[in-house]
């Protein structure tokens, strides 16, 4: 539960209503009255996280542009704003977050895991952006799942191909002993399974007959 001074109660409500409505002028008015843009809601969620999660792009852009806004404000599940931008395919907002020094290589689940999980047409560009900004390609989640595994199970075949071409290891296993091709097969993602299989075969030494 977030404690809010009685004098701020109305502003507190107005702030989160403005975030939800993507209302930047209302936020600017609150700032002029001294309201803290890093205030969290009753669930402990930061406004920047909410703007990204709930598709309020103007508010997200405004918040990222404010130097005092914490671009690494995490949720109770350790999700960062960049992770949400990554899975939502918000490429320009992700660029802005990275420019503000948002952590590309946080511990645990990473923005690259989230980007690789997105199956829409923006996912390849998002994955490439993160890799260009030194995202660790074989980052392991707490259960040793890699971005390639996430792409194989949830994402687009194009992302699977990109990760492999950029050096992702298809033979790594998670805590259950599953590889990326196992993830693809379990999700009936035949196109991704075929891409991984072809890549593994191509890496094998040629036999001599």
DACORQUI-V947763 format. One line per field, one symbol per residue. ss: DSSP state (a for helix, b for strand, c for the rest). A space follows every 50 residues. Layout:
BEGIN
ss=???
END
This chain:
BEGIN
ss=cccccaaaaaaaaaaaaaaacccaaaaaaaaacccccccbcccccbaaaa aaacccaaaaaaaaacccccccccccccccaaaaaaaaccaaaaaaaaac ccccccccccaaaaaaccccccaaaaaaaaaaccccccccccccccaaaa aaacccaaaaaaaaaccccccccccccccaaaaaaacccaaaaaaaaaaa aaacccccc
END
